[in-house]
Amino acid sequence: MNTNEAKEIRGFILTILKVQYPSPASDRLISLTLNDSRLDSSIPKIRIHLRYLEEKGYVRTEEGNELGIQRTMATLTAKGIDLLDGSIADDPGVMVIR
């Protein structure tokens, strides 16, 4: 995966989480949604992007159980909303489409 694709995927993840806000979204839901956009959507790679976004403060993650299956659940933070809305400076690691 190239750098631009990674940035695009991170932006899509934040957008998906904004639709779900304030509820969390599972790594599986994010994967299925990205798959519809023909982006690399394997769950292990989604978890790597979620980790990056969490380290930046844009999402919060927790391990959860969805229908008896262990999932990573992600919730958009206020800082993530601010990034998407353009209220804070753009992040060079995330492609936000406004």
Secondary structure, 3 states (H helix, E strand, C coil): CCHHHHHHHHHHHHHHHHHHCCCCEEHHHHHHHHHHCCCCCCHHHHHHHHHHHHHCCCEEEEEEEECCEEEEEEEECHHHHHHHHCCCCCCCCCCCCC
